[in-house]
Amino acid sequence: MVSHLANKNKTIKKISQNELSTALLTWAKEFGRHHLPWQSNPTAYSVWVSEVMLQQTQVTTVIPYYQKFLINFPSIHALASAELEQVLALWSGLGYYARARNLHRCAKLVVEKYNGNFPDSIDKLENLPGIGRSTAGAIASLAMNKSTPILDGNCKRVYARYFMIKGHYSKASVLRELWQLAEQVTPQKNTAEFNQAIMDLGSMVCTRTKPLCLEKEYHCPLSKNCAAYNHKRISEFPHKKPKKKVKVKSAIFVVVKNQENETLLTKRAPQGIWGGLWSFPQFDNEQDCYDWLTNNFTQYKMLTLSEPKQHTFTHFVLNYRELNIQASVNDMITTLNESNNETWFPVSDALQLGLPTPIKKSLLLIERN
């Protein structure tokens, strides 16, 4: 697939190298972000952690998680030797927990196979768990001073508007074209500065909605040659992703509390939604809840069934309610005590575990009450 602009303009490379990169680098010196936590003495480890956290998550959200993560795991050896439970606990609330599991797997592999040093080959970096082409490019350029392009969400948006790329980048042909453009415009020198600049521009100016093309404070340095801007079609690009019907799932969480202000949590399977996190026991319907309660407690008291609540995932929406139960530890059937996946926790201790966001919110309410 060839872009609309590329069909008409045979001098993209000249414009890209002589104007796009120069304009971006000049803009970044004055307006770019230079004081993010991972920008101070960047290492392959710090860049990697920040890039993984920044996938589908805004900078302002990531910063406190990143800082706490680096305090607890200051090196890849520290991360590799940690228990997955510790990693998930620090990731709790950041979402997309597969990232945390892959981060832990990757750390172990780098320590075992490369003695704790990230390989300086893009191909080898891409073969590590959870590291795609753009993350590999970021590690190589920002931490290893290599001339490698990147293509995160911010870069895609800038290129899609600047070159007026038709189609959404979820399509392989569009993504391939964007990579070709990224390879073409990324300079051989000052690559790290360029990559940081285009990410900053996408995040600060060329935003998803209401881009600040001529906003006085930042003023987009690319507007002069931006095809979408000059054709007054900024709102059309990037093309929207074709909508799919959102799946809706339902669940009931059983919130069992005892007289000691402890709550019963179950550790979820390692894979799947909220894999490896602690959660209230979850069931598809009320009957399954009562069957589970009958099988695990000699007696219990039902307190309330909450109003419906909702949590949105990438591919579906979960509608759920919470069945609040009061039960004594003495009412527990022995097999429950012997289960490795179901444990009583004081609420304050439970809040230190790796928890899905809805579960953490409920526990915080329990703690306040």
C-alpha positions in Angstrom: 0.0 0.0 0.0 1.3 3.5 -0.9 0.1 6.5 0.9 -2.0 9.2 -0.9 0.9 11.7 -0.3 3.6 9.3 -1.5 1.8 8.9 -4.8 1.9 12.6 -5.5 5.2 13.5 -3.8 8.4 12.0 -5.0 10.6 14.0 -2.6 9.3 12.6 0.7 12.7 11.5 1.7 14.2 15.0 1.1 11.4 16.7 3.0 11.6 14.1 5.8 15.3 14.3 6.4 15.8 18.0 5.7 12.7 19.4 7.3 10.8 16.9 9.4 13.7 15.7 11.6 15.4 19.1 11.8 12.1 20.8 12.7 11.4 18.2 15.3 14.8 18.4 16.9 14.7 22.2 17.1 11.3 22.1 18.6 12.3 19.5 21.2 15.2 21.5 22.5 12.7 24.2 23.7 9.5 22.4 24.3 10.3 18.7 24.6 10.2 16.7 27.9 13.6 16.5 29.4 13.0 15.7 33.0 11.0 12.4 33.0 12.3 10.0 35.6 13.6 7.5 33.0 15.5 10.2 31.1 18.1 10.7 33.7 21.1 8.5 32.9 19.0 6.1 30.8 20.0 2.5 30.8 18.6 -0.4 28.8 16.8 -1.5 32.0 15.2 1.8 32.9 14.2 2.5 29.2 12.7 -1.0 29.0 10.7 -0.7 32.2 9.4 2.7 31.2 8.5 1.6 27.6 6.6 -1.4 28.8 4.7 0.7 31.4 3.9 3.3 28.7 2.2 0.9 26.4 -1.4 2.0 26.3 -0.9 4.1 29.5 -0.4 7.8 29.8 2.9 9.3 31.2 1.2 11.0 34.2 -0.2 7.6 35.2 3.1 5.8 34.7 5.4 8.1 36.6 4.5 7.1 40.2 4.4 3.4 39.2 7.8 3.6 37.6 9.4 5.4 40.5 8.1 2.9 43.0 9.0 0.0 40.7 12.6 1.2 40.4 12.9 1.7 44.2 11.9 -1.9 44.8 13.7 -3.4 41.8 16.7 -1.1 41.0 18.3 -3.6 38.6 17.3 -6.4 36.3 18.9 -8.8 38.7 16.6 -7.6 41.5 13.6 -8.0 39.3 14.7 -11.4 38.1 15.1 -12.7 41.7 11.8 -11.3 42.9 8.6 -13.4 43.2 6.0 -12.7 40.5 3.6 -11.9 43.4 5.8 -8.9 44.3 5.9 -7.7 40.7 2.1 -8.0 40.3 1.5 -6.1 43.6 3.5 -3.1 42.4 1.7 -3.3 39.1 -1.7 -3.4 40.7 -3.9 -0.7 39.2 -1.8 -0.1 36.1 -3.7 -2.7 34.1 -2.8 -5.0 31.2 -1.1 -7.4 33.6 0.4 -9.6 30.9 2.9 -6.8 30.7 4.0 -7.4 34.3 4.2 -11.1 33.8 6.3 -10.7 30.6 8.5 -8.2 32.3 9.3 -10.7 35.0 9.9 -13.5 32.5 12.1 -11.3 30.4 14.2 -10.3 33.4 14.8 -13.9 34.3 15.8 -14.7 30.7 18.2 -11.8 30.3 19.9 -12.7 33.6 20.1 -16.4 32.7 21.1 -16.0 29.0 22.9 -12.7 28.8 24.2 -12.3 32.4 21.9 -9.4 33.0 22.9 -7.3 30.0 20.3 -6.7 27.2 21.5 -7.9 23.8 22.4 -5.0 21.4 20.8 -6.8 18.5 17.3 -5.7 17.5 16.4 -9.2 16.4 17.6 -10.6 19.8 15.7 -7.9 21.7 12.5 -8.7 19.8 12.8 -12.3 20.7 12.6 -11.5 24.4 9.2 -11.8 26.1 6.9 -8.8 25.8 9.4 -6.8 23.6 8.1 -5.8 20.2 9.8 -4.0 17.4 9.1 -0.5 18.7 10.2 -1.3 22.3 13.3 -2.9 20.9 14.0 0.2 18.9 13.5 2.4 22.0 15.9 0.4 24.0 18.5 0.4 21.3 18.2 4.1 20.4 17.6 5.7 23.8 20.0 3.5 25.9 22.5 2.1 23.3 22.8 5.1 21.0 21.8 3.0 17.9 20.1 4.4 14.8 16.9 2.5 15.1 13.4 3.8 14.5 10.4 3.4 16.9 6.7 3.4 16.2 4.6 3.8 19.4 1.1 5.1 19.3 2.2 8.7 19.4 4.5 8.2 16.4 1.8 6.4 14.4 -0.5 9.4 14.9 2.1 11.9 13.8 3.0 10.0 10.7 -0.6 9.2 9.8 -1.4 12.9 9.8 1.8 14.2 8.3 1.6 11.8 5.4 -2.2 11.4 5.3 -2.1 7.6 5.6 -5.3 5.9 4.6 -6.6 3.1 6.8 -6.1 2.2 10.5 -2.8 0.9 11.7 -4.5 -2.3 13.0 -4.2 -3.4 9.4 -0.9 -5.1 8.5 -0.5 -3.1 5.3 -1.0 0.2 7.0 1.4 -0.7 9.8 4.0 -1.9 7.2 3.8 1.5 5.5 4.2 3.4 8.7 7.3 1.4 9.5 8.7 2.2 6.1 8.1 5.9 6.7 9.6 5.7 10.2 12.7 4.0 8.8 13.0 6.7 6.1 12.6 9.8 8.3 14.6 8.6 11.4 18.0 10.3 11.1 21.3 8.4 11.5 22.6 11.0 13.9 20.7 12.2 17.0 18.4 9.2 16.8 17.6 9.1 20.5 16.7 12.8 20.5 14.6 12.4 17.4 12.7 9.4 18.8 12.0 11.2 22.1 10.9 14.3 20.1 8.4 12.6 18.0 6.9 10.8 21.0 6.7 14.2 22.8 5.1 15.8 19.8 2.4 13.1 19.6 1.8 13.2 23.3 1.8 17.0 23.8 0.7 18.5 20.5 -0.5 16.0 17.9 -3.0 14.6 20.4 -5.7 12.1 19.6 -8.5 14.7 20.0 -8.2 18.4 19.5 -4.6 18.6 18.3 -2.8 21.8 19.1 -1.5 22.5 15.6 -1.2 26.3 16.1 -1.4 26.5 19.9 0.9 29.4 20.9 2.6 27.6 23.7 4.0 24.7 21.7 3.1 25.4 18.0 3.5 22.2 16.0 6.8 22.4 14.1 5.5 20.1 11.3 2.4 22.0 10.3 4.1 23.6 7.3 4.4 20.3 5.5 1.7 18.3 7.3 -0.7 16.9 4.6 -3.7 16.5 6.9 -3.2 20.1 8.3 -2.8 21.7 4.9 -5.8 19.8 3.5 -7.9 20.8 6.6 -8.4 17.1 7.3 -6.8 16.8 10.7 -9.9 15.3 12.3 -10.0 12.5 9.7 -6.6 11.2 10.5 -5.5 8.7 11.8 -8.5 6.8 10.3 -10.6 5.3 13.1 -10.4 1.6 13.8 -13.3 -0.3 12.5 -15.8 -0.8 15.3 -16.5 -4.2 16.6 -19.5 -5.1 18.7 -18.4 -4.9 22.3 -18.9 -8.2 24.2 -20.5 -8.0 27.6 -19.9 -10.5 30.3 -21.5 -10.9 33.7 -20.1 -12.0 37.0 -20.8 -12.1 40.7 -17.9 -11.7 43.2 -18.5 -13.2 46.7 -17.1 -10.9 49.3 -16.7 -13.1 52.5 -15.7 -11.2 55.7 -15.2 -12.6 59.2 -15.3 -11.1 62.6 -11.6 -10.5 62.6 -12.0 -8.0 59.7 -10.4 -10.5 57.3 -11.6 -11.2 53.8 -11.3 -14.3 51.7 -9.4 -14.0 48.5 -8.6 -16.5 45.8 -5.5 -16.5 43.6 -6.4 -16.6 39.9 -4.8 -18.9 37.4 -1.5 -17.6 36.0 -2.9 -17.0 32.5 -6.0 -15.2 31.3 -7.7 -12.0 32.6 -6.1 -10.8 35.8 -3.8 -13.8 35.7 -1.9 -14.4 38.9 -3.7 -11.7 40.8 -5.8 -12.1 44.0 -9.5 -11.6 43.7 -12.8 -12.3 45.4 -14.2 -15.7 44.4 -16.0 -15.1 41.0 -19.0 -16.9 39.6 -21.3 -16.6 36.6 -24.5 -16.5 38.5 -26.1 -16.4 42.0 -26.8 -20.1 42.1 -23.1 -20.9 41.5 -22.3 -18.6 44.4 -24.7 -20.3 46.8 -23.5 -23.7 45.7 -19.9 -22.7 46.5 -20.9 -21.2 49.8 -22.8 -24.4 50.8 -19.8 -26.5 49.9 -17.3 -24.5 51.8 -19.1 -23.1 54.9 -21.3 -24.9 57.4 -23.2 -21.7 57.9 -23.0 -18.0 56.7 -25.1 -14.9 56.7 -25.9 -13.0 53.5 -25.6 -9.3 54.0 -26.2 -7.5 50.8 -26.1 -7.9 47.0 -24.6 -4.7 45.5 -26.0 -2.7 42.7 -24.6 -3.5 39.3 -21.1 -2.2 38.6 -19.0 -2.1 35.4 -15.3 -2.6 34.5 -14.1 -2.1 30.9 -11.4 -4.3 29.4 -9.8 -3.8 26.0 -12.1 -6.4 24.3 -15.2 -6.6 26.5 -17.1 -5.0 29.3 -17.6 -6.8 32.6 -20.9 -6.2 34.4 -20.6 -7.5 38.0 -22.3 -7.4 41.4 -20.8 -8.2 44.8 -22.5 -10.6 47.2 -21.5 -9.6 50.7 -21.3 -12.5 53.1 -20.5 -12.7 56.9 -19.0 -16.0 58.0 -16.9 -17.2 60.9 -13.6 -19.0 60.4 -15.0 -21.7 62.5 -17.7 -22.2 59.9 -15.2 -23.1 57.2 -15.1 -26.6 55.9 -11.6 -28.1 56.3 -10.9 -28.4 52.6 -11.0 -24.7 52.2 -8.2 -24.3 54.8 -6.1 -26.7 52.8 -6.5 -24.9 49.5 -3.4 -23.0 48.3 -5.5 -20.6 46.2 -7.9 -19.4 48.9 -6.7 -17.5 51.9 -8.0 -15.1 54.6 -6.3 -11.8 54.7 -6.6 -8.8 56.9 -7.8 -6.0 54.7 -4.7 -3.9 55.2 -2.5 -6.9 54.1 -4.8 -7.7 51.2 -4.3 -4.2 49.8 -0.5 -4.9 49.5 -1.2 -7.8 47.1 -1.5 -7.8 43.3 -5.2 -6.9 42.9 -7.4 -6.1 39.9 -8.7 -2.5 40.1 -12.3 -3.4 41.0 -11.2 -5.6 43.8 -8.8 -3.0 45.2 -11.6 -0.4 45.1 -13.9 -2.7 47.1 -11.2 -3.5 49.7 -10.5 0.2 50.1 -14.2 0.8 50.9 -14.2 -2.1 53.4 -11.1 -0.6 55.1 -12.7 2.8 55.4 -15.9 1.3 56.9 
